[in-house]
Amino acid sequence: MNEKILIVDDQFGIRILLNEVLQKEGYQTFQEAKDLGALTHFAKPFDIDDIRQAVKQYIPA
C-alpha cells in the first residue's frame, strides 16, 4: 500500500500512537501538531507523478 495520511493532533501521544498503527498497516504518514502546520502540507506544490498515477487509476485510457 502506498497511501499517504496526514495526522493532525495537538497531543503528542495520540500522534505517535496513530503513526505507529497506520505505518504498521502500510500507510506513509506525516504528522503536524497544529492546524496551520497541517495547512502547509496542502500549500506545497503537488508531485505531478502522484497526480498522474491517481488519474490513471480512475480514468480509463
Secondary structure in CASP SS format (residue, H / E / C, confidence):
PFRMAT SS
TARGET T0000
AUTHOR 0000-0000-0000
METHOD secondary structure of the structure
MODEL  1
M C 1.00
N C 1.00
E C 1.00
K E 1.00
I E 1.00
L E 1.00
I E 1.00
V E 1.00
D C 1.00
D C 1.00
Q C 1.00
F H 1.00
G H 1.00
I H 1.00
R H 1.00
I H 1.00
L H 1.00
L H 1.00
N H 1.00
E H 1.00
V H 1.00
L H 1.00
Q H 1.00
K H 1.00
E C 1.00
G C 1.00
Y C 1.00
Q E 1.00
T E 1.00
F E 1.00
Q E 1.00
E E 1.00
A C 1.00
K C 1.00
D H 1.00
L H 1.00
G H 1.00
A H 1.00
L H 1.00
T H 1.00
H H 1.00
F H 1.00
A H 1.00
K C 1.00
P C 1.00
F C 1.00
D C 1.00
I H 1.00
D H 1.00
D H 1.00
I H 1.00
R H 1.00
Q H 1.00
A H 1.00
V H 1.00
K H 1.00
Q H 1.00
Y H 1.00
I C 1.00
P C 1.00
A C 1.00
END
